[in-house]
Amino acid sequence: MNKFLTMSLWSIVIVAVLVLVALKFTVLDTKEQSLGKAFNLQPGKVSIQSSDPNEVSLDGIVIHIRSDAYKILKADFGLKMKNAKDQKALKENMPAVRSAILQHISSTDASKIHTPKGKEALKGELIDLLEEKFGFEIETLFFKNFILAPRDEGGI
């Protein structure tokens, strides 16, 4: 009988510990979800989207670029429009806008855009291009990422 009582007591202790552990993780999970809602976060997703209604993020571009030193450019852009009308027009014309940007960058020599001064010049060129071609009023263009991949030494 003593052995049965000991086994029963250990079973109760194990169940109690399991319940406490389950409650701990449930409460912790609930707090994390509350924090996620408070900061408008989604599990497993990181966003570089702005809360500014006149800002539009373009999908990242990856393009072979003219250069002896560099092979590929990978860039993510954001455009802040001066008004909601242009923001809406930009979204509606996104394929044509991306095409215009890709054509311009592919004709640009990377030796001109690998410096901070060159990147600023590229921003100005792209703003002028989009305003001229589409009639947008752009407040600013910014790079979220800008990576120039060097050419391999082996000539590949």
Rosetta blueprint (number, residue, H / E / L):
1 M L
2 N H
3 K H
4 F H
5 L H
6 T H
7 M H
8 S H
9 L H
10 W H
11 S H
12 I H
13 V H
14 I H
15 V H
16 A H
17 V H
18 L H
19 V H
20 L H
21 V H
22 A H
23 L H
24 K H
25 F H
26 T H
27 V H
28 L H
29 D H
30 T H
31 K H
32 E H
33 Q H
34 S H
35 L H
36 G H
37 K H
38 A H
39 F L
40 N L
41 L L
42 Q E
43 P L
44 G L
45 K E
46 V L
47 S L
48 I L
49 Q L
50 S L
51 S L
52 D L
53 P L
54 N L
55 E E
56 V E
57 S E
58 L L
59 D L
60 G L
61 I E
62 V E
63 I E
64 H E
65 I L
66 R E
67 S L
68 D L
69 A L
70 Y E
71 K E
72 I E
73 L E
74 K E
75 A E
76 D E
77 F E
78 G E
79 L E
80 K E
81 M E
82 K L
83 N L
84 A H
85 K H
86 D H
87 Q H
88 K H
89 A H
90 L H
91 K H
92 E H
93 N L
94 M H
95 P H
96 A H
97 V H
98 R H
99 S H
100 A H
101 I H
102 L H
103 Q H
104 H H
105 I H
106 S H
107 S L
108 T L
109 D E
110 A H
111 S H
112 K H
113 I L
114 H L
115 T L
116 P H
117 K H
118 G H
119 K H
120 E H
121 A H
122 L H
123 K H
124 G H
125 E H
126 L H
127 I H
128 D H
129 L H
130 L H
131 E H
132 E H
133 K H
134 F H
135 G L
136 F L
137 E L
138 I E
139 E E
140 T E
141 L E
142 F E
143 F E
144 K E
145 N E
146 F E
147 I E
148 L E
149 A E
150 P E
151 R L
152 D L
153 E L
154 G L
155 G L
156 I L
